[in-house]
Amino acid sequence: MKKVKTSVPFRGTAEQEQALREVIEAHHRSRSELMAVLQKAQEIYGYLPIEVQQIIADEMDLSLEEVYGVSTFYGQFSLNPKGEYKVSVCLGTACYVKGAGDILKKISEELGIEAEEITPDGVFSLEACRCIGACGLAPVMMINDEVYGRLVPDDVPGILAKYKQA
């Protein structure tokens, strides 16, 4: 299995686990309902940690490999926790040729994490994504729903500072 990058340990609650087990039961533990169960599990936890996948596998009489395979095949699922502030850097063609790689590197340096990781305090997560539809503003990054365009690496510290103080 692919290593899941995270610096934050899984912190599921008994209430979340109970909600997950209720979802599985509502879907009659049916193998054909795996996608629906994974979608609800991600709503409950915010992502699909291996511990959650194991519960799903056990309760639905599936192998962990089957659950993991579906979880990693579809882009809608995340195996990594997301921070309070989700930082996304577009690496689509327009952004990439205008320096998005340097923006990603600067953010990584500022936050002390790599793409697909989360800061130990859970405040920031960083992801590299493909085109977000703002090619005219390339290179672009988003923090949650806020778009920042025409960036240079020197812009990054000031932008992140606004969120660090929040």
GIFENHU-V705405 format. One record per backbone hydrogen bond with DSSP energy under -0.5 kcal/mol. CO is the residue of the C=O (numbers start at 1). NH is the residue of the N-H. If there is no record, write none. Layout:
CO;NH  CO;NH
This chain:
3;5  4;6  13;17  14;18  15;19  16;20  17;21  18;22  19;23  20;24  21;25  22;26  23;27  24;29  25;28  27;30  30;33  31;34  33;37  34;38  35;39  36;40  37;41  38;42  39;43  40;44  41;45  42;46  47;49  49;52  49;53  50;54  51;55  52;56  53;57  54;58  55;59  56;60  57;62  58;61  63;67  64;68  65;69  66;70  67;71  68;72  69;73  70;74  74;77  78;48  84;86  85;87  85;125  86;88  86;144  87;127  88;90  88;142  89;129  92;96  93;97  94;98  95;100  96;99  99;102  99;103  100;104  101;105  102;106  103;107  104;108  105;109  106;110  107;111  108;112  108;113  114;117  117;126  119;122  122;84  123;85  124;119  125;87  126;116  126;117  127;89  127;129  129;91  134;137  135;138  137;150  139;151  140;90  141;148  142;88  142;144  143;146  145;147  146;143  148;141  152;155  152;156  153;156  155;159  156;160  157;161  158;162  159;162  159;163  160;163  160;164  161;165
